[in-house]
Amino acid sequence: MNVETNFTRHADALEDSVDFEAARKKRRTIIIAAIMGVIIVAVLASRFLGGGNSPAAETEAARQAPRVTVIVPGSNMVDSVISATGSLAARRDMPVGAVGEGGMVTRVFVEAGDWVRAGQILASVDRQVQSQQSETLSAQIRIAEADARLAQNELERAKTLAERGFISKADIDRKSAQRDAAVARLNVARAQFGENRARIGRLDIRAPASGLILARNVEPGQVVAGSGAVLFRIAKDGEMEMRAQLAEADLAKLTVGASAKVTPVGAATAFTGRVWQLPPVIDPASRQGMVRIALPYAKEIRPGGFATASLSSGSAMAPLLPESAVQSDEKGNYVFVIDAGNKVSRRPVKVGNVSDEGITIVSGLNGQEQVVLSAGAFLNEGEAVIPVRKTGN
């Protein structure tokens, strides 16, 4: 009985072991098949979606490349412009001071910013002492006139008596000398009076020329003397100028009369001027010289201020690009051009004049390249693109 039971249990265990081994082999076969399927799918996907150099893959990649607008600038006749910075000043800055004996200022008639004409009184100095001297000299003139009249009358009476033989010729000569001396004393008195009047006139501080008052450095009650102290500054005829330092290479390109556009700092308007003086010498230390640009009066042009200028130095053939095509970074200015393989290439350039028409390219382009018009900041060098030529405006 026990033998049969043990045999049955052993047979059942053997049967279970055979079933387990078969199941394990089956699972292994399924896993291997699944792995092979995944590998096959991956290989097929790589071939169809982007693998290899198949024409279909290349066509798809080209179709997905970004489109960029390009422009071929060519060469245009553009003005050659030299940029400069400098300070503003009066073209003729005229200092005005007291020229007389001086004294206490009684009145000031003008303020900074006023326009004056030549000879206009700017300020007056006290003249009480000079006025008294003028009265004294005026009285001396009247005395001298009376003496001269008396001497003339005596001479005429003496001539009448001489004709009748009552006096000699010597008496006539003496009377003539007395008359001449009286006339001379009268002339001296008149000259002294005129001198005093001139001194009084010099107590009026006058404008030497018409122009704009730039500065007023005197107030009533102030004591002034003819020592050269500047009481007023006048811009003759209101004419202004810009003084710019330029390198000698740039100076060689300019001529007197060259036009210039001057923009004061903070002003929205550029003023047209002309070069009226080129430096006769060059600073040996800085290798620069001062160019003076004449400007008409404008309230935005204030002496002592700072300004930028664009000076025309002739015309030349050069590419002209819109501002959107020119990029800049720490390496300098550059543009993106499209090469024969429709790939983006960075090209360093040197820019010149910036105007409403665009930016002049001094060097770096010959004008026949396809230049990316805009969106350069979103492109990378070497990136494949589809160039689209700009048409119209």
Buried (B, 14 or more C-beta within 10 A) or exposed (E): EEEEEEEEEEEEEEEEEEEEEEEEEEEEEEEEEEEEEEEEEEEEEEEEEEEEEEEEBEEEEEEEBEEBBBBEBEBBEBBBBBBBEBBBBBBBBBBBBBBBBBBEBBEBEBEEEEBBEEEBBBBBBBBEEBEEBBEEBBEBBEEBBEBBBEBBEBBEEBBEEBEEEEBEEEBBEBBBEBBBEBBEBBEEBBEBBEEBBEBBEBBBBBBBBBBBBBBBBBEEEBEBEEEEBEBBBBBBBBBBBBBBBBBEEBBEBBEEEBBBBBBBEEBEEBBEBBBBBBBEEBEEEEEBBBBBBBBEBBEBBBBEBEBBBBBBBEEBEBBBBBEBBBBEEEEEBBBBBBEEEBBBBBBEBEBBBBBEEBBBBBEBBEBEBBBBBBBBEEBEEEBBBBBEEBEEE
